[in-house]
Amino acid sequence: MKLWDKGVSIDKKIESFTVGNDREIDLFIASYDVQASSAHAKMLNSIGILSKEELTQLIEGLEKLKQQIKEGTFIIDSEFEDVHSKIEYELTKQYGEVGKKIHTARSRNDQVLVALQLYYKDNLEILIKKTKTLFGTLLQLAEQYKDHLLPGYTHLQVAMPSSFGLWFSAYAELLIDDLYLVEAALKTVDQNPLGSAAGYGSSFPIDREFTTKELNFNSLKYNVVAAQLSRGKSERTVAMALGGLANTLSRFAMDVCLYMSQNFGFITFPDELTTGSSIMPHKKNPDVFELIRGKCNKIQALYTETLLLTNNLPSGYHRDYQLLKENILYAFEDLKDVLDIFDYAIQQIIVKDIDLNDDKYKYLFTVDNINTLVEKGMSFRDAYKKIGGEVSDGSYVPDTSKKHSHSGSIHNLSLDKIQEKMNLL
């Protein structure tokens, strides 16, 4: 069963190659195709192409399919090319000629487009919600551990004093930047492409404003060619947003792995959150955070993939677009899981007390001590040379008493201001 079937058999090898694994990945967008089909049917009724009785039948059939999808009993059998052909088949099997009318005034192209964009919309909003949950956890941890000192590093060398409060709230504030991109992606996909058909519109007197309102899109993608050209452009925008969020989570996960190692020893986790070694009984491996890092790095590669798949394609539809679906849908599913497990695991972090009298942290306060001399009247250059000379000749004794007062510093985290920024989203 194919929407483009004209009664001519297609070579089985060609069919297998062109269908790919659409049947499996289309389960992610099945409910959205039902939603769009329902809106389309109501629109066809409003312009007199479907009778009230025909609309009632189609809505009834679509509701049954929606329930099957929700219950997990909806299956796209091997004889179907994709979810769209399966849904039309089921409606036709149940309602005969009425089921065949559901495809009036649309193409599989805009059918796929609208289902994907509805999926993107919903799942971008889910990512926003999950990111805000992790943000809240990090701000709470920042407040809880604001007085726990942490060595700061540059070039992986001991540099200046930091704190766990700074560390947690740093990643919290970066999540705000990530959500700016997610919000931009959401705005990009929140435009209704339905009615663009194969990319050149329809000679039926369709009401595209009707389906825009019915599907709760913010606006209509007015130009039908632009609607078709948005395939690929939407995915690139979404991939960039997902990659930005993944980058923050990947770097944070790397910090966790580093700080858990014995050479740093700043943090640990309960045994049940770590894994062991098959031959080394002492191991507590941060596998969760290593997998987060790996999954997020994979997601960051998605933008390059979507760019290369769609770069320089001329206007109109091309089958290359089919290859966009799989990895972007799986990226959404992976990133949702990553946000959940990150929030779950980081709440159980065990922050260790760090002995700043350890010799390796001896020079952690040199900058603070230089600044103290400057405040007492010495020029910065002379103060730098003085402290530098003490470091060189071994006479340096750190003064750990200096406080940092400016906004966003170790002793003034500005957590309320960071929260205010998030509240604006």
PyMOL commands that set and color helices and strands:
alter all, ss='L'
color gray80, all
select helices_A, chain A and resi 12-19+22-28+30-46+52-71+83-95+97-103+108-144+164-189+208-214+224-260+271-273+287-300+302-310+319-346+359-361+366-375+380-393+415-423
alter helices_A, ss='H'
color red, helices_A
select strands_A, chain A and resi 149-154+157-163+191-192+219-220+267-268+350-351
alter strands_A, ss='S'
color yellow, strands_A
deselect
rebuild
show_as cartoon
